Amino acid sequence: MGGSWAGPARAIRLWCEMAVGVLNTPELADKYLMQTGRRLPVTFVRGEGCLLYDEDGKEYLDLVAGIAVNLLGHAHPEVAAALIGQARTLVHTSNLYFTRPQVELARRLVDLSFPSRVFLCNSGAEANEAAIKIARKWGAHNREGAFEIITSVGSFHGRTLATVTAGGQQKYSDPFKPLPDGFVHVPYNDLDAIKAATTERTVAVMLEPVMGEIGIILSAPGYLAKVRSWCDEKDLLLILDEVQTGLGRTGRWFAYQHHGITPDVMTLAKGLGGGVPIGACLASPRADVFEPGDHGSTFGGNPLACMAALTVISVIERDGLVGHAAEMGELLHGALLGLGAKDVRGIGLMQAFEFAEPRAKAFQQACLESGLIVNAVDENSVRLVPPLIITGAEVDRAQATMQQAIK
Ligand SMILES: Cc1ncc(COP(=O)(O)O)c(C=O)c1O
């Protein structure tokens, strides 16, 4: 940020420190933030590229990227410049009016993917919520009120009531019963299970092309193409949740491009804004059923977030980061195999491995202490989703640290 902000920022910080006395950041969080998740014992204050720095100035190599968000790493100068420029021009107007960055972003997304139009929102859950509403409206108009969506066991689609129900993980949904109707869960990579679950009520199949949150579970060769054919045969919509896989992470712009298919509806978020919250739901002409009044978002598609996203997309394109992600993904995969890790799996810069014993959390902590950020998704599995800009030297550095931590 420019020097003109340093003064006010310091003053606010000093005021906060005076106001809160001697409590450190975790203690303050405990006192004032709802405890919705567990945090690792570190407070980051700045970042640059693939590196993060804590309050004591300690450096960390970041293989998590804000959970598959910071595609261009931290504090990317062009994203920062775009944000500053847009903040000085126009941050928000609402969707009662037109703004140019919003339509430019929609056009860029459509040009990169498949013929469609775009609804812009603020998160992955909202993008999926839009997709679910599209499917229900499409079913009401085209399939005599069919409304059920088949999703997969273990999937993750967000934390709103509908998306947490769509996701196939009861630990996230069951505390909030009663849940909305209309979601049927089947095992992933099992076409016969989808076939068996399809009834007159079924309107769509909703899948992650790679299941991310549960620990990088790849779709089996041919699975998505066969699901596409089944959807065509039964007149169902295919919704692909590319919130985690989209925008180069798998070594293609979108993961569906590995499978020679296109979805009817695709959702994006995470990496799209380079860290600025934004989500998008794309619907092909067949599924483009929203009409004025059907859906909305006060902040969705605001000029600030859209300028960030336009910048992220143009840097990815200009710097060839999609191909780079494929190349670095292979390198990282090889590095993990070199560690002797079990069940190394992944595509592009979405990689994971398994411990035979419940050691993932201890491994994560050991890496953190040695200046490396990895993500233990459960007791046994570790997920790595670094920025797309990661270099070969950084992969080597990560491998050396993991080699020590794995002992
Ligand atoms: C595949 C997938 N869909 C949806 C979401 C929810 O996105 P958000 O947290 O932005 O609501 C996530 C988040 O991890 C995700 O991985």
The ligand as an ORCA input file, in Angstrom:
! r2SCAN-3c Opt
* xyz 0 1
  C     -15.556    -27.346     -3.988
  C     -15.989    -26.267     -3.057
  N     -17.204    -25.725     -3.204
  C     -17.639    -24.734     -2.408
  C     -16.867    -24.261     -1.394
  C     -17.381    -23.158     -0.501
  O     -16.760    -21.968     -0.831
  P     -16.838    -20.731      0.183
  O     -16.092    -21.112      1.409
  O     -16.208    -19.604     -0.589
  O     -18.293    -20.477      0.454
  C     -15.588    -24.796     -1.196
  C     -14.750    -24.309     -0.073
  O     -13.854    -24.967      0.373
  C     -15.149    -25.820     -2.042
  O     -13.945    -26.373     -1.898
*
